[in-house]
Amino acid sequence: MPVLTIRLPDKILHEVVLKSKSLHVSKNAYIQKAINNLNDQINTDLKRSQLIKASQKVRLNSMEINNEFSIIENDSKI
């Protein structure tokens, strides 16, 4: 497994130490879990953003199609 060295402010490191001890896990395991949780949250946010964009495109197309149907329904010549 590759190794990554990071620098943390004292306040964050102190919190990592306290939290990892309270959870009875190593600092490494705690930080890995934190990174995994952040990655999951970012992926969820990206998917949500993509779904919103796709939904807005479909909504615009649906409104245009509904408008065309409305014109046809209200046309007395047809």
Sequence and secondary structure as in RCSB ss.txt:
>XXXX:A:sequence
MPVLTIRLPDKILHEVVLKSKSLHVSKNAYIQKAINNLNDQINTDLKRSQLIKASQKVRLNSMEINNEFSIIEND
SKI
>XXXX:A:secstr
         HHHHHHHHHHHHHTT  HHHHHHHHHHHHHHHHHHHHHHHHHHHHHHHHHHHHHHHHHHHHHHHH 
TT 
